[in-house]
Amino acid sequence: MAGRIAMANPVARAAARLTPFRQGQLGALCGIYCTLNALQIAAYPLRPLGLPKARSLFASAVAITRKQHPSLNPVTHGMANERMIWLAHHMAKLASTKQMRFVAEACDREDIRGWIEESLNSGAPVVACLIDWAHFSVIVDMTPNRLVLFDSQGMSSLPVSLNDPLADVIDRAGTIRVRRNTLT
């Protein structure tokens, strides 16, 4: 197992000071909301993602998703992992400025627990598809028996087993991290 996650990793510290953007009961927009929430955490505290910018990103995400995938209605049906990853890349690019660039990186290792720990310790929130809920959420911390979430539906955590490779809880194919690169 990879080294234990740092106490109060940078992602958990940022999430403790922020409030997640929340989705409504009738929409299946967790893919858009979790990406906005991950961008919000990644931007903090250098350049908070304010409500006007978040609204603009949200509108762009819905429009581009419907344009690129006209048969998909992201408002009522959500989206598959591949489209979610594509959308996260697009939203990261839209959120970037001359001073700060965001990058969405898909999980590239079988050891998803180690990859999540590495991501959180480096300040990158992790977006993951939660299998039992068919829901995308943001992981901000991890203990041996719990994933701590920054979630658009108000979920605060999920129990996990220390011996479990997380494959029963998280779909690795729908897992990405959002990194912030500050440009000089």
Secondary structure, 3 states (H helix, E strand, C coil): CCCCCCCCCHHHHHHHHCCCCCCCCCCCCHHHHHHHHHHHHHHCCCCCCCHHHHHHHHHHHHHHHHHHCCCCCHHHHCCCHHHHHHHHHHHHHHHCCCCEEEEEEECCCCCHHHHHHHHHHCCCCEEEEEHHHCEEEEEEEEECCEEEEECCCCCCEEECCCCCCCCCCEEEEEEEEEEEEECC
